[in-house]
Amino acid sequence: MLAAFLALGIYLYVPAHAPAPEFPFEKTAETFLSSHGLAGKSASEADFESVLGKHFLTATVGVFDVRFPVADLEKRSAELTKCAKALIDSQEHLLDWLKPGGVDQKTAREDLKTVQKWIAGLREGQLQKLKDAGGKDWMELLQCPDATKAAQKRLALALGDGTLFSAKRDVPEVVRLVITPARKEFVELVCFAGWQNEADRGLYWADGVTTWTSAFVGPDQVITLEYAVAGAKPEDYGQGTPMDAVLGQQLVQLSLNSLFDRFFADRAPSAFVRGLSMNLVIDQFGECNTRVDGDTRGRQTGKREVFVPGGSAEGGQLGKNSAETRWRELYGADHFLKILKTAQKEGAEADKKGKNRFAALGIRNDKGTEPLAVAAPFFGAAAGEKKIPDEYQGDFSEALRAYKSAFLYYLQTQAAGAGAGAKSREKFAQLLCKFADPKGSGEFEALFTQIYEGVVLSDAECSKNSLEGRFLAWLPTGK
């Protein structure tokens, strides 16, 4: 089934008493059809797959199958090579995470280095000169050495079939990404997807489509490389703002969300997946300065959930957009430890009667004042529902974003005990492999207990008998 979701973007809040006129979805889809030589075609004659086959170049990058508009090769080919470099480097960091799990990575590492070297050697002029490239692989068109082609195929298979996760699967996974550099092409393609599939049209012809930066068409993730212009009118959807230095971070985070979702399926909740993606971005770029999650403000968003499987899809409007928050001072370079320590102190001050002095975080209202204590646990079945006043929702979203990043960092580096960094990384790698096992039980919290020798993910008291409790006790002095 086709599915779409909105991810990232600076959204303009429109009050309920002043509804905006409906966006011309069908007309925008017709513009896409016309620009791709499909005017007058029926939905069955102009399907998504045939459009990709005729108008998009195929760029294989490890486990990622990237599709890039042929029409953009002349002026924006540098962005394709930048994206490819970011994606192949992300897989090197993923291998770093998996290495302590014990799988032999020698061949995969050699293959990855070979592909990295080829991508690094690409020149803008080579791609600009490509003709009749629709549906064709760039390695073939650019006369890539046979040894490099073979290395690419082996690397894609070793990741895709789960070998490097110690979790072999019968059908290898390939994560397909459709990159549309310009906002105009992105919005028109999403509207085309709605036109082409009437049954799921509402997923695409939806309010806010002109500000989205990502959507899913079936299993394929469509990603634009431009932000919407803040305050732009819907009819000016073609206007875009370059992502500049954040482009690689944005692309890698969204792409890894797809990769982990594909490999972990329903064995891990989305918040866990997105925390992993954030932390790998931090490993790769030294920070995570994206707007994929947290206090994105003004967009419709689902119920906030942290490591709780099966969060609902209830929507709601948040307040005015906030470009920055106190949580983003260091952009996550320290896995948000500094700001979480501050919030932990504020929580203890605001909740002096709390039984566990480590368990409360202080969140602030939209004015940045009047700290309110919100108590852990935030993980697993013990977390329950948190009733947060509307004016604190933005800071709470940022707190949860920071919290999952810091907790996963703790698992990866500290959870096996002081001075046991190597053992912690080994257990973390084993945890990822368990989630990637398609034959696994799929019981999220039970896997933590299994890997961490009987210690539960969380409990109602956030005691030291739980991983979350140990994390909170470690946080004040953690580095």
C-alpha positions as CSV (number, residue, x, y, z in Angstrom):
1,M,0.0,0.0,0.0
2,L,1.2,3.5,-0.8
3,A,2.1,5.5,2.3
4,A,3.2,9.1,2.8
5,F,4.4,11.0,5.8
6,L,5.6,14.5,6.5
7,A,9.1,14.8,7.8
8,L,11.0,17.9,8.7
9,G,10.4,21.4,7.5
10,I,9.7,24.8,8.9
11,Y,5.9,25.0,8.9
12,L,3.7,28.1,9.0
13,Y,1.0,27.8,11.6
14,V,-2.5,28.6,10.2
15,P,-5.1,29.3,12.9
16,A,-8.3,27.3,12.7
17,H,-10.4,30.5,12.2
18,A,-8.6,31.5,9.0
19,P,-8.5,28.4,6.8
20,A,-6.3,28.6,3.7
21,P,-7.8,27.8,0.3
22,E,-7.3,24.3,-0.8
23,F,-4.1,23.7,-2.7
24,P,-4.7,22.7,-6.4
25,F,-3.4,19.2,-6.1
26,E,-4.8,17.9,-9.4
27,K,-3.5,20.8,-11.4
28,T,-0.1,20.4,-9.8
29,A,-0.1,16.7,-10.7
30,E,-1.0,17.6,-14.3
31,T,1.9,20.0,-14.3
32,F,4.2,17.0,-13.4
33,L,2.6,14.9,-16.1
34,S,3.1,17.6,-18.7
35,S,6.7,18.2,-17.8
36,H,7.4,14.5,-18.2
37,G,5.7,14.0,-21.5
38,L,2.7,12.3,-20.0
39,A,-0.1,14.8,-20.6
40,G,-3.4,13.1,-21.4
41,K,-2.2,9.7,-20.1
42,S,-4.3,7.6,-17.7
43,A,-3.1,6.6,-14.3
44,S,-2.4,3.0,-15.5
45,E,-0.3,4.4,-18.4
46,A,1.6,6.8,-16.2
47,D,2.6,4.8,-13.2
48,F,5.3,5.7,-10.7
49,E,7.7,3.0,-11.7
50,S,7.6,3.9,-15.4
51,V,8.3,7.6,-14.5
52,L,11.4,6.5,-12.6
53,G,12.5,4.3,-15.5
54,K,12.3,7.0,-18.1
55,H,13.2,10.2,-16.2
56,F,15.5,9.2,-13.3
57,L,19.1,8.0,-13.3
58,T,20.0,5.0,-11.1
59,A,22.9,5.5,-8.7
60,T,23.7,2.5,-6.6
61,V,25.4,3.4,-3.4
62,G,26.0,0.4,-1.2
63,V,22.6,-0.8,0.1
64,F,20.9,2.4,-1.2
65,D,19.4,2.5,-4.7
66,V,19.3,6.2,-5.4
67,R,17.1,7.7,-8.2
68,F,18.0,11.2,-9.4
69,P,16.2,13.3,-12.1
70,V,18.0,13.2,-15.4
71,A,16.8,16.8,-16.0
72,D,18.8,18.0,-13.0
73,L,22.1,16.4,-14.0
74,E,23.3,19.5,-16.0
75,K,22.9,22.0,-13.2
76,R,22.7,20.0,-9.9
77,S,25.0,17.0,-10.5
78,A,27.3,18.2,-7.7
79,E,24.4,17.5,-5.2
80,L,24.2,13.9,-6.5
81,T,27.8,13.2,-5.7
82,K,27.5,15.0,-2.4
83,C,24.5,12.8,-1.5
84,A,26.3,9.6,-2.7
85,K,29.4,10.5,-0.6
86,A,27.2,11.1,2.5
87,L,25.3,7.8,2.0
88,I,28.4,5.6,1.4
89,D,30.2,7.1,4.5
90,S,27.1,6.5,6.6
91,Q,27.4,2.8,5.8
92,E,31.0,2.8,7.1
93,H,29.8,4.2,10.4
94,L,27.1,1.5,10.5
95,L,29.7,-1.1,10.0
96,D,31.6,0.5,13.0
97,W,28.5,-0.1,15.1
98,L,28.1,-3.7,14.0
99,K,31.8,-4.7,14.1
100,P,31.8,-5.6,17.9
101,G,29.0,-8.2,17.1
102,G,31.7,-10.5,15.8
103,V,30.9,-10.8,12.1
104,D,33.9,-10.8,9.8
105,Q,33.8,-7.5,7.9
106,K,37.1,-7.8,6.0
107,T,35.6,-8.1,2.5
108,A,32.8,-5.6,3.2
109,R,35.3,-3.0,4.4
110,E,37.5,-3.5,1.3
111,D,34.5,-3.2,-0.9
112,L,33.2,-0.1,0.9
113,K,36.6,1.6,0.5
114,T,36.6,0.7,-3.2
115,V,33.2,2.3,-3.7
116,Q,34.1,5.3,-1.6
117,K,37.2,5.9,-3.7
118,W,35.2,5.7,-7.0
119,I,32.5,8.2,-5.7
120,A,35.2,10.6,-4.4
121,G,36.8,10.6,-7.8
122,L,33.6,11.6,-9.7
123,R,33.6,15.0,-11.4
124,E,30.7,17.2,-12.0
125,G,31.4,17.4,-15.7
126,Q,31.1,13.6,-16.1
127,L,27.5,13.6,-14.9
128,Q,26.6,16.7,-16.7
129,K,27.4,15.0,-20.0
130,L,25.3,12.0,-19.5
131,K,22.6,11.6,-22.1
132,D,19.7,9.1,-22.3
133,A,20.3,8.2,-18.7
134,G,16.8,7.4,-17.6
135,G,16.6,4.0,-15.8
136,K,20.3,3.4,-16.4
137,D,22.9,2.7,-13.7
138,W,25.6,5.4,-13.3
139,M,28.4,2.9,-13.0
140,E,27.6,1.5,-16.4
141,L,27.2,4.9,-18.0
142,L,30.4,6.2,-16.5
143,Q,32.4,3.1,-17.5
144,C,33.2,2.2,-13.9
145,P,35.9,-0.5,-13.5
146,D,34.5,-4.0,-13.3
147,A,36.2,-4.5,-9.9
148,T,34.4,-1.5,-8.5
149,K,31.0,-2.7,-9.9
150,A,31.7,-6.1,-8.3
151,A,32.6,-4.4,-5.0
152,Q,29.3,-2.4,-5.1
153,K,27.3,-5.6,-5.7
154,R,29.0,-7.5,-2.9
155,L,28.6,-4.6,-0.4
156,A,24.9,-4.1,-1.2
157,L,24.2,-7.9,-0.8
158,A,26.2,-8.2,2.4
159,L,24.1,-5.4,4.0
160,G,20.9,-6.2,2.2
161,D,20.7,-9.9,3.0
162,G,21.6,-9.3,6.7
163,T,25.0,-11.0,6.7
164,L,26.6,-8.1,8.4
165,F,23.8,-8.1,11.0
166,S,24.2,-11.8,11.7
167,A,20.6,-12.1,10.6
168,K,20.4,-13.7,7.2
169,R,17.2,-13.0,5.3
170,D,15.8,-14.9,2.3
171,V,15.1,-11.8,0.2
172,P,17.8,-9.1,0.4
173,E,16.7,-5.6,1.2
174,V,17.4,-2.6,-1.1
175,V,16.5,0.8,0.2
176,R,15.4,3.0,-2.7
177,L,15.6,6.7,-2.3
178,V,14.1,9.1,-4.9
179,I,16.0,12.4,-4.6
180,T,14.4,15.5,-6.1
181,P,16.8,18.4,-5.6
182,A,14.3,21.1,-6.2
183,R,11.1,21.7,-4.2
184,K,9.1,22.2,-7.4
185,E,9.8,18.7,-8.6
186,F,9.2,17.2,-5.2
187,V,5.8,18.8,-4.6
188,E,4.7,17.9,-8.1
189,L,5.9,14.3,-7.8
190,V,4.0,13.9,-4.5
191,C,0.8,15.3,-6.1
192,F,1.4,13.0,-9.1
193,A,1.6,10.1,-6.6
194,G,-1.8,11.0,-5.3
195,W,-3.3,11.4,-8.8
196,Q,-1.9,8.0,-9.8
197,N,-3.3,6.2,-6.8
198,E,-6.8,7.2,-6.1
199,A,-7.3,4.8,-3.2
200,D,-4.6,6.5,-1.1
201,R,-4.9,10.0,-2.5
202,G,-5.6,11.5,0.8
203,L,-2.1,10.6,2.0
204,Y,-0.6,12.9,-0.7
205,W,-3.2,15.5,-1.4
206,A,-2.9,16.8,2.2
207,D,-2.5,20.2,3.9
208,G,1.1,21.1,4.3
209,V,2.4,19.2,1.2
210,T,4.1,22.4,0.0
211,T,6.3,22.4,3.1
212,W,7.2,18.7,3.4
213,T,10.7,17.6,2.8
214,S,10.1,13.9,2.6
215,A,7.3,11.5,1.7
216,F,6.9,7.8,1.0
217,V,5.5,6.3,-2.3
218,G,5.1,2.7,-1.4
219,P,8.4,1.6,0.1
220,D,10.4,4.3,-1.7
221,Q,11.3,7.4,0.2
222,V,11.2,10.7,-1.8
223,I,13.5,13.4,-0.5
224,T,14.0,17.0,-1.5
225,L,17.2,18.9,-0.9
226,E,15.6,22.2,-0.3
227,Y,13.6,23.6,2.6
228,A,10.4,25.5,2.0
229,V,10.7,29.3,2.2
230,A,9.3,30.4,5.5
231,G,6.0,32.2,5.0
232,A,5.8,31.4,1.3
233,K,2.3,31.1,-0.1
234,P,1.2,27.6,-1.2
235,E,1.1,28.7,-4.8
236,D,4.8,29.6,-4.5
237,Y,5.7,26.0,-3.8
238,G,8.5,26.0,-6.3
239,Q,10.5,28.4,-4.1
240,G,13.2,26.6,-2.0
241,T,16.0,27.4,0.4
242,P,19.2,25.4,0.1
243,M,20.1,23.2,3.1
244,D,23.8,24.0,2.6
245,A,25.9,22.4,5.4
246,V,22.9,20.5,6.8
247,L,22.2,18.7,3.5
248,G,24.3,15.6,4.3
249,Q,22.9,15.3,7.8
250,Q,19.3,15.6,6.6
251,L,19.7,13.0,3.9
252,V,21.6,10.5,6.1
253,Q,19.1,10.8,8.9
254,L,16.1,10.3,6.7
255,S,17.7,7.5,4.7
256,L,18.8,5.6,7.8
257,N,15.3,5.9,9.2
258,S,14.2,4.0,6.0
259,L,17.0,1.5,6.4
260,F,16.4,0.7,10.0
261,D,12.6,0.6,9.5
262,R,13.1,-1.9,6.7
263,F,15.5,-4.1,8.7
264,F,13.8,-3.9,12.1
265,A,10.2,-3.9,10.8
266,D,7.8,-4.1,13.7
267,R,10.4,-5.4,16.1
268,A,11.4,-1.9,17.1
269,P,9.3,1.3,17.6
270,S,9.9,4.4,15.4
271,A,11.4,6.4,18.3
272,F,14.2,3.8,18.7
273,V,14.9,3.8,15.0
274,R,15.0,7.6,14.9
275,G,17.3,7.8,17.9
276,L,19.7,5.4,16.1
277,S,19.7,7.6,13.0
278,M,20.3,10.7,15.0
279,N,23.3,9.2,16.7
280,L,24.8,7.8,13.5
281,V,24.5,11.3,12.1
282,I,26.4,12.7,15.1
283,D,29.1,10.1,14.6
284,Q,29.4,11.0,11.0
285,F,29.1,14.8,11.0
286,G,29.9,15.7,14.7
287,E,26.4,17.0,15.2
288,C,22.8,16.5,14.2
289,N,21.4,19.9,13.2
290,T,18.3,18.7,11.3
291,R,14.6,19.4,11.6
292,V,13.4,15.8,11.2
293,D,12.0,15.6,14.7
294,G,11.7,17.4,18.0
295,D,10.1,20.9,18.2
296,T,9.4,21.3,14.5
297,R,6.4,23.4,15.4
298,G,3.4,24.2,13.3
299,R,3.2,20.9,11.6
300,Q,0.8,18.1,12.3
301,T,2.4,15.5,14.4
302,G,1.5,12.1,15.9
303,K,1.4,11.3,19.5
304,R,4.8,11.6,21.1
305,E,6.3,8.2,22.0
306,V,9.7,7.1,23.2
307,F,10.6,3.5,22.8
308,V,6.9,2.4,23.1
309,P,5.8,0.2,20.2
310,G,2.7,1.2,18.3
311,G,2.3,4.9,18.9
312,S,-1.0,6.3,17.6
313,A,-1.3,8.6,14.6
314,E,-3.5,11.2,16.3
315,G,-2.7,14.6,14.9
316,G,-2.7,18.1,16.4
317,Q,-1.5,21.6,15.6
318,L,1.5,23.0,17.5
319,G,2.3,26.6,18.1
320,K,4.4,29.1,16.1
321,N,7.6,27.9,14.6
322,S,10.8,28.2,16.7
323,A,14.0,28.2,14.7
324,E,16.1,27.3,17.6
325,T,15.6,26.0,21.2
326,R,17.9,25.7,24.2
327,W,18.2,22.0,23.4
328,R,20.1,22.8,20.2
329,E,22.9,24.9,21.5
330,L,25.5,22.3,20.7
331,Y,23.4,20.6,18.0
332,G,23.8,17.3,19.7
333,A,27.6,17.2,19.5
334,D,27.7,15.9,23.1
335,H,24.6,13.7,22.5
336,F,22.7,16.4,24.5
337,L,24.3,15.5,27.8
338,K,24.9,19.1,28.9
339,I,21.3,20.3,28.4
340,L,19.9,17.1,29.9
341,K,22.0,17.6,33.0
342,T,20.5,21.1,33.3
343,A,17.0,19.8,32.7
344,Q,17.6,17.1,35.4
345,K,18.6,19.7,37.9
346,E,15.6,21.8,37.0
347,G,13.4,18.8,37.4
348,A,14.7,18.0,40.9
349,E,14.1,21.6,41.9
350,A,10.5,21.6,40.5
351,D,9.7,18.3,42.1
352,K,11.3,18.3,45.5
353,K,8.9,15.5,46.7
354,G,9.9,13.1,44.0
355,K,11.1,9.7,45.3
356,N,13.9,9.5,42.8
357,R,15.9,12.7,42.5
358,F,17.3,11.7,39.2
359,A,14.0,10.8,37.5
360,A,12.5,14.2,36.7
361,L,13.3,16.5,33.8
362,G,12.5,20.2,33.9
363,I,10.7,21.4,30.8
364,R,9.8,25.0,30.1
365,N,6.9,26.8,28.5
366,D,7.0,28.6,25.2
367,K,8.2,31.7,27.0
368,G,11.2,29.8,28.3
369,T,10.1,30.2,31.9
370,E,8.3,28.3,34.8
371,P,10.0,24.9,34.7
372,L,7.6,22.0,35.0
373,A,8.8,18.6,36.2
374,V,8.0,15.6,34.0
375,A,9.0,12.3,35.5
376,A,10.6,9.3,33.9
377,P,10.2,6.5,32.9
378,F,9.9,7.4,29.2
379,F,10.7,4.0,27.9
380,G,8.6,0.9,27.4
381,A,5.3,-0.2,29.0
382,A,6.2,1.5,32.3
383,A,6.2,4.9,30.7
384,G,2.5,5.2,30.2
385,E,1.0,8.5,29.0
386,K,2.4,11.9,29.9
387,K,-0.2,14.7,30.2
388,I,1.8,17.8,29.1
389,P,0.1,21.3,28.9
390,D,0.1,22.8,25.4
391,E,2.5,25.6,26.2
392,Y,5.1,23.0,27.3
393,Q,4.7,20.7,24.3
394,G,7.5,22.2,22.3
395,D,10.2,21.9,25.0
396,F,8.9,18.4,25.8
397,S,9.4,17.3,22.2
398,E,13.0,18.6,22.3
399,A,13.6,16.9,25.6
400,L,12.4,13.5,24.3
401,R,14.6,14.0,21.2
402,A,17.6,14.7,23.3
403,Y,16.8,11.9,25.8
404,K,16.7,9.1,23.3
405,S,20.0,10.2,21.8
406,A,21.7,10.3,25.2
407,F,20.2,7.0,26.3
408,L,21.4,5.2,23.2
409,Y,24.8,6.8,23.6
410,Y,24.8,5.4,27.2
411,L,23.9,2.0,26.0
412,Q,26.6,2.0,23.4
413,T,29.4,3.2,25.7
414,Q,28.5,2.7,29.3
415,A,25.7,0.1,29.9
416,A,28.0,-2.8,30.6
417,G,29.6,-0.9,33.5
418,A,32.3,1.6,34.3
419,G,35.4,1.0,32.2
420,A,33.6,-1.6,30.1
421,G,33.3,0.4,26.9
422,A,34.3,-2.5,24.6
423,K,31.7,-4.8,26.3
424,S,29.1,-2.1,26.0
425,R,29.7,-1.7,22.3
426,E,29.5,-5.5,21.9
427,K,26.1,-5.7,23.6
428,F,24.9,-2.8,21.6
429,A,25.9,-4.5,18.4
430,Q,24.2,-7.7,19.5
431,L,21.0,-5.7,20.2
432,L,21.0,-4.3,16.7
433,C,21.5,-7.7,15.2
434,K,18.6,-9.2,17.3
435,F,16.3,-6.5,16.0
436,A,17.4,-7.2,12.4
437,D,16.7,-10.9,12.7
438,P,13.5,-11.5,10.7
439,K,13.0,-14.8,12.6
440,G,13.3,-13.1,16.0
441,S,10.5,-12.9,18.5
442,G,9.8,-9.2,17.9
443,E,9.3,-8.5,21.6
444,F,11.0,-5.2,22.0
445,E,11.6,-5.0,25.8
446,A,12.3,-8.7,26.1
447,L,15.3,-8.3,23.8
448,F,16.9,-5.7,26.2
449,T,16.4,-8.1,29.1
450,Q,18.0,-10.9,27.1
451,I,21.0,-8.9,26.0
452,Y,21.6,-7.1,29.3
453,E,21.6,-10.2,31.4
454,G,18.2,-9.9,33.0
455,V,18.2,-6.1,33.5
456,V,14.9,-4.6,32.2
457,L,14.7,-1.7,29.9
458,S,12.7,0.3,32.4
459,D,10.4,0.1,35.5
460,A,8.0,2.4,37.2
461,E,10.5,3.7,39.7
462,C,13.4,4.1,37.3
463,S,15.4,2.0,39.7
464,K,18.9,0.7,39.3
465,N,17.4,-2.6,38.3
466,S,16.5,-1.0,35.0
467,L,18.7,0.4,32.2
468,E,16.8,3.7,32.2
469,G,17.2,4.1,35.9
470,R,21.0,3.4,35.6
471,F,21.2,5.9,32.8
472,L,19.5,8.6,34.9
473,A,21.8,7.9,37.8
474,W,24.8,8.1,35.5
475,L,23.7,11.3,33.7
476,P,24.9,13.9,36.2
477,T,28.5,12.9,35.9
478,G,28.3,11.3,32.4
479,K,30.6,12.3,29.6
